[in-house]
Amino acid sequence: MKNQRGALTRKGLAILLIAAVAIVVAAAAFIGFRSNSDTVVKPPEEIEDYLFWEAKELTGFKLTGAGGKALGLDDLKGKWSFIFFGYIHCPDVCPLTMGILGQAFKLIEKNPAAYQDVQGIFVSVDPKRDTPELLQEYASYFSSKFTGVTGDTAQVDAFSRQMSALYTIHPKEAQASGDNYLVTHNSTVFLVDPQGRLYGRFPPPQLPQEIAEVFLKIHTFYNERVKK
């Protein structure tokens, strides 16, 4: 009986050893497959803080620009879109940020290949006061690359929530009684890639040189990934 128990123990150990070897082989094969087929590459350290861990697919939306021209998801594809949410009557953050973006675009212009791929979109969260025509005049003042758009509250909310760009119109009483009210809004500049995905962002405080340099590195990194 003693020898039999010993034989069973040795047999059990042999089975466990075979199973362990099989698991190791399978894991190695999986890692090899991932290494050969997975195109996800860690971005350079100098740009990783500006990128989302995973690009977010955006769903369809509809906003309106000057002349009744609609802006939707398809209009973001094929371009790098710098998107900023604000409003024309904003006394400080909006003109400052738009001015910084305009200067950044001038710096990016020194790289013609990258410059032709960019567009700026100013989304008004104050459709009561900001008409598409006024928005286009306002946005284009900062750069000819900018388009100004808005929509009704439901349309603006649907798009801003996808971007996690929160805003609040207050006080509610002022909004109902007149045009003298303020809007609290997100001051981040969002970056959508040519596939129409939320790819990165430039949080405040922003600097023209920083935005331009980081974007050019993102542009290069992205193109290298696409080639792979």
C-alpha positions in Angstrom: 0.0 0.0 0.0 2.9 2.4 0.8 4.5 1.9 -2.6 1.1 2.3 -4.4 0.6 5.6 -2.6 4.0 6.7 -3.7 3.3 5.6 -7.3 0.1 7.6 -7.3 1.9 10.7 -5.9 4.5 10.5 -8.6 1.8 10.1 -11.3 0.0 13.1 -9.9 3.1 15.2 -10.0 3.8 14.1 -13.5 0.3 15.2 -14.6 0.7 18.6 -12.8 4.1 19.1 -14.5 2.6 18.4 -17.9 -0.3 20.7 -17.3 2.1 23.5 -16.1 4.3 23.1 -19.2 1.2 23.3 -21.4 0.1 26.5 -19.7 3.5 28.1 -20.1 3.6 27.1 -23.8 0.1 28.5 -24.4 1.0 31.8 -22.6 4.2 32.2 -24.6 2.3 31.6 -27.8 -0.3 34.2 -26.8 2.4 36.7 -26.0 4.1 36.1 -29.3 0.8 36.5 -31.1 0.1 39.8 -29.3 3.6 41.0 -30.1 3.3 40.3 -33.8 -0.3 41.4 -34.4 -1.1 44.1 -31.8 -0.5 47.6 -33.3 -1.0 49.4 -30.0 2.3 51.1 -29.3 3.1 53.1 -26.2 3.4 56.8 -27.1 6.6 58.7 -26.4 6.8 60.0 -22.9 6.6 63.6 -23.9 3.1 63.2 -25.4 1.5 60.4 -23.4 0.0 62.8 -20.8 -1.9 64.5 -23.6 -3.5 61.3 -25.0 -6.3 59.2 -23.7 -5.4 55.6 -22.8 -7.7 54.5 -25.5 -9.2 56.6 -28.3 -13.0 57.0 -27.9 -15.3 56.4 -30.8 -17.7 59.2 -31.2 -21.3 58.7 -32.3 -23.2 60.8 -34.9 -24.2 64.3 -34.0 -25.5 67.4 -35.8 -24.5 71.0 -35.3 -25.1 74.1 -37.5 -22.7 76.6 -38.9 -23.1 79.8 -41.0 -25.5 79.6 -43.9 -27.2 76.6 -42.3 -24.3 74.3 -43.1 -24.5 71.2 -41.0 -21.5 69.8 -39.1 -21.5 66.1 -38.2 -19.2 63.2 -37.5 -18.2 62.8 -41.1 -16.9 66.4 -41.1 -14.4 65.4 -38.5 -13.0 62.4 -40.4 -9.9 63.0 -42.5 -8.8 65.9 -40.3 -7.2 66.6 -36.9 -9.9 68.6 -35.2 -9.2 71.0 -32.3 -12.5 71.4 -30.5 -13.3 74.1 -28.0 -16.6 74.7 -26.2 -17.5 78.3 -25.2 -19.6 81.3 -26.1 -19.1 84.7 -27.8 -20.0 86.8 -24.7 -17.4 85.0 -22.6 -15.3 87.8 -21.1 -12.0 86.0 -20.5 -11.4 82.3 -21.1 -12.8 82.0 -24.6 -11.0 84.9 -26.3 -7.8 83.9 -24.5 -8.0 80.2 -25.5 -9.1 81.0 -29.0 -6.2 83.4 -29.3 -3.7 80.8 -28.1 -5.1 78.2 -30.6 -4.8 80.8 -33.4 -1.1 81.3 -32.5 -0.5 77.6 -32.2 -2.0 77.1 -35.7 0.5 79.7 -37.1 3.3 77.7 -35.6 1.9 74.4 -37.0 1.7 76.2 -40.4 5.5 75.9 -40.6 4.9 72.2 -41.2 2.7 72.3 -44.3 2.0 68.5 -44.2 0.6 68.7 -40.7 -1.1 72.1 -41.2 -3.2 70.9 -44.1 -4.6 68.2 -41.8 -5.9 70.5 -39.0 -9.1 72.3 -38.4 -10.5 74.2 -35.5 -14.1 74.0 -34.3 -15.6 76.5 -31.8 -18.8 75.0 -30.4 -21.1 77.6 -28.7 -23.0 76.3 -25.6 -25.1 79.5 -25.7 -27.4 79.1 -28.7 -29.8 81.7 -27.4 -27.4 84.5 -28.1 -24.8 83.0 -30.5 -26.2 82.6 -34.1 -24.2 80.5 -36.6 -23.3 83.7 -38.5 -22.0 85.5 -35.5 -20.1 82.4 -34.5 -18.3 82.1 -37.8 -17.3 85.8 -37.7 -16.0 85.3 -34.2 -14.1 82.0 -34.8 -12.5 83.1 -38.1 -11.1 86.2 -36.4 -8.7 84.0 -34.6 -7.8 81.7 -37.6 -9.2 81.0 -41.1 -9.0 77.4 -40.0 -11.8 77.8 -37.5 -15.5 77.1 -37.9 -18.1 78.3 -35.5 -21.1 76.0 -34.8 -24.0 75.5 -32.4 -27.4 73.8 -32.2 -30.4 73.6 -30.0 -29.8 72.6 -26.3 -30.4 68.9 -27.0 -27.9 68.9 -29.9 -25.2 70.8 -28.0 -25.7 68.6 -24.9 -25.5 65.4 -27.0 -22.1 66.4 -28.4 -20.6 68.0 -25.3 -21.4 64.9 -23.2 -19.5 62.7 -25.6 -16.5 65.0 -25.1 -17.0 65.3 -21.3 -17.2 69.1 -21.8 -19.5 70.2 -19.1 -21.1 73.6 -18.9 -23.8 75.5 -16.9 -25.8 78.5 -17.9 -26.6 80.6 -14.9 -28.5 82.1 -13.3 -31.6 80.6 -14.8 -33.6 83.7 -14.0 -31.3 85.9 -16.0 -31.4 83.6 -19.0 -35.2 83.8 -19.0 -35.4 87.6 -18.5 -32.6 89.0 -20.6 -29.3 88.5 -22.4 -27.0 89.5 -19.5 -25.9 86.2 -18.0 -22.7 84.1 -17.8 -21.9 80.6 -18.7 -19.5 78.3 -16.8 -17.8 75.9 -19.2 -14.9 73.5 -19.7 -11.7 75.2 -20.8 -10.0 72.1 -22.2 -9.2 71.9 -25.9 -10.2 68.5 -27.3 -8.3 66.7 -30.1 -10.2 64.4 -32.4 -8.2 62.2 -34.8 -8.8 61.7 -38.5 -10.9 58.6 -37.7 -13.3 60.7 -35.8 -12.2 59.5 -32.4 -11.6 61.5 -29.2 -7.8 61.1 -29.2 -6.4 63.6 -26.8 -6.7 67.0 -25.0 -4.9 70.1 -24.0 -5.9 71.1 -20.5 -5.4 74.6 -19.2 -3.2 76.5 -18.9 -2.3 76.3 -22.6 0.6 77.8 -24.4 0.9 78.2 -28.2 4.4 76.7 -28.4 3.4 73.7 -26.3 0.3 72.9 -28.3 2.1 73.2 -31.6 5.1 71.1 -30.5 3.0 68.4 -28.8 0.6 68.2 -31.8 3.4 67.7 -34.3 4.8 64.9 -32.2 1.3 63.3 -31.9 0.9 63.8 -35.7 4.1 61.9 -36.3 3.4 59.2 -33.8 -0.1 58.6 -35.2 1.2 58.4 -38.8 3.8 55.9 -37.8 1.2 53.7 -36.2 -1.1 53.9 -39.2 1.8 52.7 -41.4 2.2 49.6 -39.2 
